[in-house]
């Protein structure tokens, strides 16, 4: 493991956590579901293995919300201020957390690696030409660095995609 560590938490300070390694990827999702769920123009999520997110204080409350897939999304929120600190999506199960970058103490340390679902991006949001952008999703092997792919495969317990 690396020496990377970045902390974050909810607004009231009840729930605090630390990511102990760089995320596998940082998604900037522009889908309508993320827009609705966050009340913002997009969601910025850092995908990381769940065992590399240490709880420092507080216990998030797990809320299951609907999702486009119909399988739901588990959102971990502070039980006091209700800020979402991370999510678990059905496709990734409990092995991975999608940490809300905005809850980090230094959110500017994790800019997006990729923009997804730009087909529903707000027209006034301007993305950098230096960051890959896709109307829907992408092929993981074409975007993620080799180290992230290796960690993802190891966490899933397989050597394949």
N, C-alpha and C positions, 0 to 999 in steps of 0.2 A: 504494500500500500504506500501511497505517497504521503508527503507531509502537508498536503493541502487540507485546510480546515477553514470553514466559513460558518458563522453562526447566524441565527435568525430567530424570529418568534412573532407572536401575535401583537396586537396594538397595546393591550393592557399589561403585557409582560408575564402573564400567567404561564403560557406555554413557550418554552425555549428549546431550541434544538441546535445541533451542529452537524453539518455535512463533513465527513472525514476524508472525502476524496472528491476530485472533480466529477461533475456529472458525466454521464455517458453522452448526453446531447441536451441542448437547450432548444426547446420548441417555442416558436411564437405562433400560436394557433389563432387564426382569424375566422374559424367556423362560427355559425350563428349560435350553436349551443354554448360555446365558450363565451361569446359576447353576452348572452343572456345570463349565464351562470355567474359571471364576474361583474356584470353591470358595466363593462368596459368594452373597448374596441377590439381587444384581443386578450388572450391569456399567455403569460410567459412562464413556462414550466421547465424546471431542470430535472430530467429523468436520471434517477440514481438507484442503485440497489438499496433495498429497505434496511439491510444490516449496516449500511454506511451512513445512516442518519441516526445520530444519538439523541435521545431525549435528555435534555438538561434539567428541565423542570416542567411541572404540570402534566396533565394527561389529556390529550385531545379527545374530543367527543366525535364519534364516528357517525356520519350522516350519509345515508344512501339516497342518491338522487337519480332521476331518470336520465337516460342517455339515448342518443340516436340509435345505438346498436340494440337497445332494448334490454341490455344486460345490467344497466345501472353503473353508477360511479360512486365510489366511497370517498367522501370528503372528510378529512380530519380538521375539525374546527376547535378553537378555544371554547370551552364551555361557559366562559364569562363574557368575552367580547364578541364571540362568534366569528372571528376572522379565520378564514381557511388557510392552513399552513401547508398542506399537501393533499394530494388525491391519489387514489389507486383506481386504475381503470380495469375493467373486466378483461381486456386483452392481455394485460400484463400481470394480473392477479396481485397477490400480496408481496411478490418478490421485489417489485419496483415501486418507488414513490416518485410522484411528480411534484416536486417542491415548488411552491409558488415563489418565484424569484423576488417578487415585491415584498415578501416577508423577511428577506435577508437583511442583515444590518448594513451590508454593502451590496445592494442589488446591481449596481453598475459593474461589478466584478464578473457577472455572467450575462453578457449580451447574447442574443439569439444566434444559434448555429444555422438555423433554417426557419423559413416562414412556411407554414402549411395552411391549406384551405384558403388560399388567397382569392379563390373565386367569389368568396363572400366578404372579402376585406372591405372595410369602409373606404370609399373612394378618396378621401382626404388623407389617409394614412400612406405615407411615402416610405418604401422600404429601400434599403441600401442595395445598390447593384453588386456589392461585394458579398452579400449573403444569399445563398440559394433560396429560391422561392418556388413553390409548387401550387398549382390550382387545387389539388387535393393532397394526396400523400406522396411519398417518395419510396425509392428502393433503398433500404437501410444500408446495404453494402456499398452503395454509390455515394453516400453522404457521411456516414460515421467513420472516424479514424479506426485503424486496425485494433488499437488497444481497447477502444470502447466495444467493438464487435466481440473481441475475445472475452471481456468481462461480462457482456450480455449473455454470451453462450455459456460461460461458466456458471452464472447465476441460474440459468434455466436448466443446467445439468446436462447439456448436450454440446456436441461439437458442430452442430449444424444450425441453420437459420430457423 
